[in-house]
């Protein structure tokens, strides 16, 4: 894996070198226009994947909460490692006797608890529709800082955007 970025740079350098021109050169060797928008390094790709596929974690007045859709997995385990890491593992195996096919699925997700949350208070629930919920109550220090306040909504009676039919003010006409 360490040599992969070096190979990537070499390929980019080679693509900049002049080649023998042919009528098909541009069609087969020029990168498509949309490739400019692709991320250039593996860290960007990893960050994008994490944002796309990471389950939503929330911290509210009830505590830290993770939800995972695990309806396709029959064997589930939730473990706590090193007092700060929650490990969720799921396995599923299916064998079709008629076709002789065998399908195996496995996932392993690791979540780091926010600082101050106690790993020994982790609880997990599995709903009937296959949603695994992992909860950790707020520590006392966080519980004190989360305060809820209802903000009143004041109606102004004016539209947020001025319509084009209204006459402009004198200062804008001069």
Order of alpha helices (4+ residues) and beta strands (2+ residues): alpha-alpha-alpha-beta-beta-beta-beta-beta-beta-beta-alpha-alpha
